[in-house]
Amino acid sequence: MKLKQFIAFFILIFSSNIFTGQNKIPPAKIINDIRDAVFFQQIVTDTLFDSNQIISILSMKKNSKKYKIRFDYNRKKLIKTSRFAKRNNALAAINGGFFEMDKGGSVTYFEMNDTVINRNISKKNKWGKPKNLLNGAVILNKNNSISIEYAKQEQFYESSKNEKTVLVTGPVLIINSQPAKLPDLKFVTKRHPRTCLCTTDNSIVFITIDGRSKKAQGMNLYEAQNFLLKLNCIDAINLDGGGSTTMYLKNKGIVNHPSDKKGERPVANALLIFKKQ
């Protein structure tokens, strides 16, 4: 899909009246058009799900000739998403997976270049998560494609040589254009800031949903799932949210509204878009 067609596609989705009632997506204001392969826009509304919402959407064409996606991380020390982006001269970034706030490091399985960086920790740990939440994985393949899947066992990924990067996270929100079954947990049913990743026929889409403020109430994961289906996401997954939810753009800085009182929260890893060498 050419860039003009791609932009028109998003304008059509966000400005049309094809949705009714509280699920109607309001017209979006185009904030910035970055280069020729990455497109950013932000929705500010008080009608979606009968609530105040600020949603930032960053989309990159699949098989881009100029840009690619990769993770950056620190095994123990927590680093702000914007810092991960700046030290890589990245065009854009969102926060990645769940982490241990006291000691740093991912609390879920994470590997890069066939090296295991972190493993799943027990839910008995202070920062551990239930397995039915961590049921998915973001895969960066060695052919530079990206995929979202139900998580396999750690031993499978550890022995497989097909993946460049694996991050276990979740829950999975959409698979093959169908909503995934979500666990009945407060993490799912309560509104919070959210960070999500999805793939469409032509694009890889980063989404941040602000929350915990009067201007932005956030979404529960059923609402997030519903919204992502409206974006024609084929596969989608939840990343770490809450105070971690951050989207950074080069030359614009943080474009969403992190919910922590201190501002942007340091994290264990981030997902970056940057120029191919």
N, C-alpha and C positions, 0 to 999 in steps of 0.2 A: 504494500500500500504506500503510495507517495505521500510526502509530508502534508501537502495541501489536503489530500483526501483524509489523512489521519486526523488533522485538526478539525476538518469539517465533521468527521464522525463524532468527535467529542462534543463539538458545539451542538450537533443535532441531538445527542443524548440528553444534554443538560438543559437545552432550551425548549425542547418539545413538550407537548402535553400528553404524551402517550401513557403516562402513569396517572392514576387518580387517587383522590383521598390523601391520607397521610403519607403514602408512598410516592407521591408525586415529587420528582426531583426538580428543584427550581432552576431558573437560568443561572449559569455560572459566569463570573467575570474572569476574563482571561488576564492573568497577572503578567505572565512573561512567556515568551516563546524562545527557548534556549537552543541555539544552533539549528542544525537541520535534522537531527534524529531524536531529540529529547523535547518533550512538551510538558509544560507545567500549567496548572490552573488551580484555583481555589474557590470553593463554594462556601458562602456565608449565608445562612438561612435560618428562619425561625419557624419553618413549616414542616420540615422533614421529620417524620415520626413525632409530630406535634412537639417539637423541641428546638432549642437553639443549637445549631451545629456549625462548626468550622472544619471543613474537610479539605486537605491538600492532596493533590493527585499529580504524580510525576510519572510520565510514560516514556518508555524507550522502545523504539522499533526492534523487533527480533532481527537477528542477523545483521545488525548495524555494522557498516564498514568502518566507522570512525570511533565508536564507543563500545565498551564492554563492561561487565559487572564482575566485581570480586569482593570478597570479605577482607577486612583488616581486623586485627584482634590484639589483645594483650592477655597473656596467660593468667596474670594475677592483678596487676595494677589496673584500676578503672580509668577510662579516658573518655572525654566527651565526644559525641558523634562528630561534632564540627572539627575537633582536633584530628580524629581519624581521617576526615576528608582533607584537611589542610596539609597534613604531612604526606599525603599521597597526591596532592594537587588535583583532587577529584572534582568533577563537575557538580556532583550531588551525592547525598548520602542520607540514609535512614538508619536508626538504631536497629540492632539485631536481636539476638536471643536472650533468654533469661539468664541471670547471673547472680553470684553471691555478693551481696552488698558489703559485707564485712571484710572479706578477704580478696574479693575480685575473682574473675574467671567464670566461664560458662558453667551452669549447673546441668547442662544437657550435653549429649555427645556432640563433639565438634572436631572435625579433622580437615586438614589442608595438605594437599600434595602428598597424600598417603602417610601423613604423620598425625597421630592422635594428639590433639591439644587438650581436650577435656572429655570426661565421661559423664554419663548420667549419675547424679547423686541420689541418695535415698530420700524419699519424701519425708522421712523422719528428721532429716536435716532442716534447720531453720528456714533455709531458702529453697528446699526441695519442692518439686511440683508433683501432683498425682499423675500416674502414667496415662490415665484417660484424657488428660489435657495435652500431654506431650506425645501425641499419636502421629505426628507428621514430620517431614524432613524437607528442607530446601537443598536441592542438589545443583551444584555448578559442575557441569560435565567437562571432560577434557576437550571436547569439540567446541567449547565456549557457549553451549546452550544451557538453559536453566530449566529445571523441572521441580514440581511439587508433588510429593507422593506420601502415602501412608508409610510411616517409619518402619524400617526393618530392624533386626537385631544388630547391636553394636558389632558383633563378630562378623556379620555379613559385610558391613561397610569397611571394617578393618582389613578384611582379606581381599575385598574387591579393589581392582586397579582402574576401574572405569570412571571414578568420580574425582574431580579436582578438589572439590570442597563439599562437605556434608555438615549441615546444622540441623539437629533435631529440635523441633519446636512444636507449637500447636496451640489450640487444636486446629486440625484441618477444617476449613470452612466450606469449600466447594471442590468436588472432584468430577471431572468429565461433565461439567455444566450442571451438576446436580448438587443440591445442598447436602452437606454431610450431617450425620446425626451428632448432636452436641450433648455433652454430659450435663446432668442437672446439678450444677454447682453455682455458687454465688459469683464466682469468677466469670461465668457465662451469662447469668441472668441479670447482673447489676450493670449499670452504665459506668463506663470508665473511658479514659483516653485509650485509643487503640492504634497499633501499627500493623499494617497488613501488606502482604505481597500477593500479587495475582498475575496470571498469564491469560491473554486473550488470543485470538487467532493470529494477530499481527504484532502484539506488544507485550512487554513486561511492565507491570504497573506497580508503583510504590504508593501506598496510601497511608496518611496519618489523619486520625480523627481526634480533635482536641476534646478536652473534657474537664470536669471538676471545677467549672466556673459558671457564672450566670450567662456569659456569652456563648459558652460551649458546654453542653451537658454530657457529651460523649455518647457512646452506644453500648448496649449489651451485644453479645455476639450473634444473637438472632437478627438484630437490626443490621449489624455489620454484614452479615451473610446476605440479607435481603438487598442491601445497597450494592454489594459487589456483584450480585446476580444482575442488577440493573445495568452494571458496567459491562455486561457480557463476559465476565470472567469465566474461564473454562476450569481453571484450578486456582484455589486461593487458600492462604494459610495465615494464621495469627502469629505475630511476633510478640516480643515483650512490649507491654503497653504501660499504662499508668504514667508515673512521672518520667519514665524512660522515653516516651513517645517524642521523637524529634525528626524533623526534616530540614536538611541544610542544602542550600544552593550557593555555588561559588558566585562571588560578587554581590550576593544578596543576604547571605548569612542565614540565620534560623528563620524559616518562613511560617512555621506553625507557632503554637503558644504552649510550650512545656508547662505542665501543671505544678511542678515543685515550686515552693516559695522562693528557693534560691535560684530558680531558672533551670537551665539545661543540666540534666543529670549525667554524670559519667557512667559509662557502660563497659561491658567486656568486649563487645565486637560490634561492627557496623557493616552495612552493605553499601558499597560504593559504585558509582558510575564514573568512569574516567576514560580519557582518550587512549586509543590503542597506540602502541609505540610503533 
